[in-house]
Amino acid sequence: MSVRAEVLNILERVFRQNGFASLLLRRANISKEEMGLASEIIYGTIRNKTLLEEQWRPFTKHVKPRVVALLNMSVYQLLFLDSIPSYAVIFEAVELAGKSEKEFVNAVLRKVQVAGLRKPAGNTIEELAVLTSHPLWILQLWKAHYGFETMKEIALHNQEPSLVYGRVNTLKCKKTEIAQMPDVRMLEDDCFFYAGILQRTELFSKGMVLIQDRHSQKVVRKLDVLPGMQVLDACAAPGTKTQQIACLMKNQGKIIATDLYEARCNLIDELMNRTGVSIVSTQQNDATIAGKFPKESFDRILIDAPCSGLGDLSHKPEIRWHLEPTSIDELVHTQEAILDANAEYLRVGGILVYSTCTLNRKENEQQIKKFLVKHPNYVLLEEETLFPMENDADGFYYAKLKRNQ
């Protein structure tokens, strides 16, 4: 099977089965040499879906879903990738089309090629929805919560490939060792940027460094953990934040890391073993149900809650196409239940950090406001929305809460 046939199959699964490109790429039959091109076409097509459809829709009306994906990936190559000759793109597209669709695909793509890229200015929210290929309802939500200009900045930033940040595993090596290495630029604390593919390095395979978003790292530091503490990470998988907590505790004390699914708990265990953590006990647990742990048994609690993921649209662009407004209401209910269930486990004087990787006041500030009304024994010490255009990182929200009585 050709690389473009694999790309087409992945795009079909992303849009028709709510698949995630990163997972599908890992399982795909694509060589290392071709992986870069495949990733570029897949992510470029997902990020620009609406804009790409605007290029060919004027030339046709009713198109089958598979042909939609084929036209979109082909138009992306025609108009966005200078390295691929147009004749090669059109030839490959025709080869991938069904017998009855070959002439149609050829004709549409040649018309697109002649017309060239057409895109709106983005001065209105409707134009911006096309220019940045975001569902209109998401842009309307951001405009209502943060204003037009911030909404526009978020949407434009989401169209750029995301940066990959690393974190030094201080249980296995020193920050100074990593800082001296070529292609490494140290940032705040143990965070760094690596000018290459970090996953392919010996540092990563040996567990000396981890991949973790810059803003995600900041959230964990808000726990103010110390060696010897008892900590609960209530929604822990895949365990990256858990591992950071263990580093900050110098691998002294105890961390209970829970997740709803056994397979995801296994991911936590694997990461702890690879990175030299010995203080984590993993438990399968439904964090929405109260009474699983004794009252006032933890010094610190992290609730990195399941959320809509609207802060992750740069490196997980498919989220914008999978998400529906109604699904957010379900998530809000789950988040509220997790907060209520875990609040009683914190000791007086302890700190609870609630975080999400979304940009939505209903899941963030409003969620915390409701919690504080229901739990007057808690006070808000600090809260912050970290926008993706700040530091070229994921969008995050955190609230740092203290239990006073």
C-alpha positions in Angstrom: 0.0 0.0 0.0 1.3 3.5 -0.9 2.0 6.1 1.7 -0.9 8.2 0.4 -3.3 5.2 0.6 -2.3 4.9 4.2 -2.8 8.7 4.7 -6.3 8.4 3.1 -7.3 5.5 5.4 -6.1 7.5 8.5 -8.0 10.6 7.5 -11.1 8.5 6.9 -10.8 7.1 10.4 -10.2 10.5 12.0 -13.3 12.0 10.5 -15.7 9.0 10.3 -14.7 7.1 13.5 -13.4 9.9 15.7 -9.9 8.5 15.6 -6.7 10.3 16.7 -4.0 10.9 14.1 -1.1 10.3 16.4 -2.3 6.8 17.5 -3.3 5.8 13.9 0.1 6.9 12.6 1.9 4.7 15.2 0.1 1.7 13.9 0.3 2.6 10.2 2.4 0.7 7.7 4.6 3.7 6.9 8.4 3.7 6.7 10.5 6.1 8.8 11.6 7.8 5.6 8.0 8.5 4.6 6.6 9.3 8.0 7.5 13.0 7.8 5.5 13.5 4.6 2.6 11.4 5.9 2.4 13.4 9.1 2.6 16.7 7.2 -0.3 15.7 4.9 -2.5 14.3 7.7 -2.1 17.1 10.2 -2.2 19.8 7.5 -5.4 18.4 6.1 -7.0 18.1 9.5 -6.0 21.7 10.5 -7.2 23.2 7.3 -10.3 21.1 6.6 -12.8 23.9 6.1 -10.4 26.1 4.1 -9.6 23.1 1.8 -13.2 22.3 1.2 -13.8 25.9 0.2 -11.3 25.4 -2.6 -13.2 22.5 -4.3 -16.8 22.9 -3.2 -17.6 25.5 -5.9 -16.9 22.8 -8.6 -19.2 20.1 -7.2 -22.0 19.3 -4.8 -22.6 15.8 -3.6 -19.5 13.9 -2.7 -19.0 10.7 -0.8 -17.1 10.9 2.5 -14.0 9.0 1.2 -13.8 11.3 -1.8 -14.1 14.3 0.5 -11.0 13.1 2.4 -9.2 12.3 -0.9 -9.9 15.8 -2.3 -8.9 17.5 0.9 -5.6 15.8 1.2 -4.9 16.4 -2.5 -5.8 20.1 -2.4 -3.5 20.5 0.7 -0.6 19.0 -1.3 -1.5 21.1 -4.4 -1.8 24.5 -2.5 0.4 24.1 0.6 3.3 21.8 -0.3 5.7 23.2 -2.9 7.9 20.2 -2.7 5.4 17.9 -4.5 4.8 18.5 -8.3 1.1 19.1 -9.1 1.0 16.4 -11.7 2.2 13.8 -9.1 -0.5 14.9 -6.7 -3.3 14.6 -9.2 -2.0 11.3 -10.6 -1.9 9.8 -7.1 -5.4 11.1 -6.3 -6.8 9.6 -9.5 -5.1 6.3 -8.6 -6.7 6.2 -5.2 -10.2 7.1 -6.5 -12.7 4.5 -7.3 -13.4 3.5 -11.0 -16.4 5.7 -11.3 -14.7 8.7 -9.6 -11.4 8.9 -11.4 -12.5 11.4 -14.1 -14.4 13.5 -11.5 -11.4 13.7 -9.1 -9.1 14.6 -12.0 -11.4 17.4 -13.3 -12.0 18.9 -9.8 -8.3 19.0 -8.9 -7.3 20.6 -12.2 -9.9 23.3 -11.6 -8.5 23.9 -8.1 -5.0 24.0 -9.5 -5.9 26.7 -12.0 -7.9 28.8 -9.5 -5.1 28.8 -6.9 -5.6 29.3 -3.2 -8.6 31.5 -2.2 -8.9 32.4 1.4 -11.0 35.1 3.3 -9.4 37.9 5.2 -10.6 36.7 8.6 -12.0 40.1 9.7 -15.3 38.6 10.8 -16.0 35.5 12.9 -17.6 33.7 9.9 -14.5 34.4 7.8 -12.2 33.4 10.6 -14.1 30.0 10.9 -13.1 29.3 7.2 -9.6 30.8 7.4 -8.6 28.8 10.5 -10.9 25.8 9.9 -12.6 26.0 13.3 -16.2 25.1 13.9 -18.1 28.4 14.3 -19.5 27.4 17.7 -16.0 27.1 19.2 -15.1 30.5 17.9 -18.3 31.9 19.3 -17.6 30.4 22.7 -14.1 31.9 22.8 -15.4 35.3 21.7 -18.0 35.3 24.5 -15.4 34.3 27.1 -12.3 36.1 26.0 -13.2 38.7 23.4 -12.8 38.8 19.6 -9.0 39.6 19.5 -8.0 36.9 21.9 -10.3 34.5 20.1 -8.6 35.3 16.8 -5.1 34.9 18.3 -6.0 31.5 19.6 -7.5 30.3 16.3 -4.6 31.6 14.3 -2.1 30.0 16.7 -3.8 26.6 16.4 -3.0 26.5 12.7 0.8 26.3 13.5 2.5 23.0 14.3 2.9 22.8 18.0 6.3 22.8 19.7 7.5 19.8 21.7 8.9 20.5 25.1 11.0 18.2 27.3 11.4 17.9 31.1 14.6 16.7 32.9 14.0 13.6 35.0 16.0 14.8 38.0 15.8 11.3 39.5 18.1 10.0 36.7 20.2 12.9 35.7 21.1 16.5 36.5 19.7 19.6 34.8 23.3 20.7 34.0 24.0 17.5 32.1 21.1 18.1 29.7 21.8 21.9 29.5 25.3 21.2 28.1 24.0 19.0 25.2 23.8 20.4 21.7 20.3 21.4 20.4 19.0 21.8 23.9 17.7 25.2 25.2 16.9 25.3 28.8 13.8 27.3 29.9 12.3 27.7 33.3 13.0 25.1 36.0 13.6 21.7 34.4 11.8 22.5 31.2 13.7 22.6 27.9 13.3 22.8 24.2 15.1 20.3 21.9 15.7 21.2 18.3 15.0 17.7 16.9 12.8 14.7 17.6 13.2 14.1 21.3 11.4 10.7 21.2 14.2 9.3 19.0 17.0 10.2 21.4 18.8 7.9 23.9 17.9 10.4 26.6 14.2 9.7 26.1 14.5 5.9 25.7 16.5 5.7 28.9 13.9 7.8 30.8 16.3 10.6 31.5 13.9 13.1 29.9 10.2 13.2 29.3 8.0 14.9 26.8 5.7 17.3 28.6 4.1 20.6 27.5 5.6 23.7 29.0 2.3 24.9 30.6 1.6 21.4 31.9 4.8 21.5 33.8 3.9 24.9 35.3 0.6 23.4 36.6 2.3 20.7 38.6 4.7 23.1 40.2 1.7 24.9 41.7 1.2 22.0 44.1 4.2 23.1 46.2 5.0 19.5 47.1 7.8 18.6 49.5 9.7 15.3 50.1 7.8 13.0 52.5 4.3 14.2 51.6 1.2 12.1 50.9 -0.1 13.1 47.5 -3.1 12.0 45.4 -3.1 12.3 41.7 -6.8 11.6 41.0 -6.8 11.5 37.2 -3.3 10.4 36.6 -2.9 8.6 33.3 -0.6 8.5 31.4 1.5 9.5 34.4 3.6 12.4 33.1 2.4 14.8 35.8 2.7 12.0 38.4 6.3 11.5 37.5 7.0 15.3 37.8 5.4 15.2 41.3 7.8 12.4 42.2 10.8 14.4 41.0 9.7 17.4 43.0 9.4 15.1 46.1 12.9 13.7 45.4 11.2 10.2 45.3 10.5 10.5 49.0 7.0 10.1 50.5 4.0 8.5 48.8 1.9 9.2 45.7 -1.4 7.4 45.0 -2.1 7.7 41.2 -5.5 6.6 40.1 -7.3 6.2 36.8 -10.6 4.8 35.6 -9.2 2.2 33.3 -6.8 -0.7 34.0 -5.0 -0.2 30.7 -4.3 3.4 31.5 -3.1 2.4 35.0 -0.6 0.1 33.3 0.7 3.1 31.4 1.4 4.8 34.6 3.3 1.8 36.0 5.3 1.5 32.8 6.4 5.1 33.0 7.3 5.0 36.7 9.5 1.9 36.0 11.2 3.5 33.0 11.9 6.7 34.9 13.1 5.3 38.2 10.1 6.3 40.4 9.5 4.0 43.5 7.0 6.1 45.5 3.9 5.7 43.3 1.1 3.3 44.0 -1.3 3.0 41.1 -5.0 2.2 41.7 -7.9 1.7 39.3 -10.5 4.0 40.6 -13.6 6.1 39.5 -12.7 9.5 40.8 -16.3 10.7 40.7 -17.2 8.3 43.6 -16.6 9.6 47.1 -15.3 7.5 50.1 -12.5 5.7 48.3 -9.9 7.1 50.7 -9.9 8.1 54.4 -10.9 11.7 55.1 -8.0 14.2 55.4 -5.4 11.6 54.3 -3.5 13.7 51.7 -1.2 16.8 52.0 -1.7 17.6 48.3 -4.3 16.6 45.6 -4.0 17.1 41.9 -7.1 16.9 39.8 -6.1 17.2 36.2 -9.7 16.7 35.1 -11.1 15.2 31.9 -12.0 18.1 29.7 -13.0 19.2 26.2 -9.3 19.7 25.2 -9.9 23.1 23.6 -6.4 24.1 24.6 -4.8 21.3 22.7 -6.0 22.1 19.2 -2.5 22.8 17.9 -1.1 19.3 18.4 -4.5 17.5 18.5 -6.4 19.4 15.7 -8.9 16.6 15.3 -10.5 17.5 18.6 -12.2 20.5 17.0 -14.1 18.0 14.6 -14.9 15.4 17.2 -16.3 17.7 19.9 -20.0 18.6 20.1 -21.4 21.4 22.4 -23.6 18.8 24.2 -20.5 16.7 25.2 -19.1 19.7 27.1 -22.2 19.6 29.4 -21.4 16.0 30.3 -17.8 16.8 31.0 -18.8 19.7 33.3 -20.9 17.3 35.3 -18.1 14.8 35.6 -15.6 17.5 36.6 -18.0 18.7 39.3 -18.4 15.2 40.6 -14.6 14.6 40.8 -14.0 17.8 42.7 -16.8 17.1 45.2 -15.7 13.5 45.7 -12.0 14.3 46.3 -12.4 17.4 48.4 -12.8 15.5 51.7 -9.5 13.6 51.2 -7.4 16.8 51.7 -5.9 17.6 55.1 -6.6 21.0 56.7 -3.9 23.4 55.5 -3.3 21.2 52.4 -3.4 22.3 48.7 -5.6 21.1 45.9 -4.8 22.0 42.3 -7.5 21.7 39.7 -6.4 21.9 36.1 -7.7 21.4 32.6 -6.2 21.6 29.1 -9.2 23.6 27.8 -10.2 27.1 27.1 -13.7 27.3 28.4 -14.9 29.3 31.5 -17.7 26.8 32.1 -15.1 24.0 32.7 -12.7 26.4 34.4 -13.5 29.5 36.4 -17.2 28.8 36.7 -16.5 25.2 37.8 -14.2 26.5 40.6 -16.7 29.2 41.6 -19.4 26.5 42.1 -17.0 24.4 44.1 -16.2 27.2 46.5 -19.9 27.9 47.1 -20.4 24.2 48.0 -17.2 23.9 50.0 -16.7 27.1 52.1 -13.8 25.4 53.9 -11.7 25.9 50.8 -10.2 29.2 49.6 -8.9 30.2 46.2 -5.2 31.1 46.4 -4.5 31.6 42.7 -6.0 30.8 39.2 -4.7 31.5 35.7 -5.6 30.8 32.1 -2.5 30.0 30.1 -3.3 30.7 26.4 -1.6 28.7 23.7 0.0 31.8 22.0 1.9 32.5 25.3 5.1 30.5 25.2 4.0 28.5 22.1 2.5 25.9 24.5 -0.9 24.3 25.1 -3.8 26.2 26.5 -4.3 25.3 30.2 -6.2 26.5 33.2 -5.4 25.9 36.9 -6.8 26.8 40.2 -4.8 26.5 43.4 -7.0 25.9 46.4 -6.3 25.6 50.1 -8.3 23.8 52.7 -8.7 26.0 55.7 -10.8 23.9 58.0 
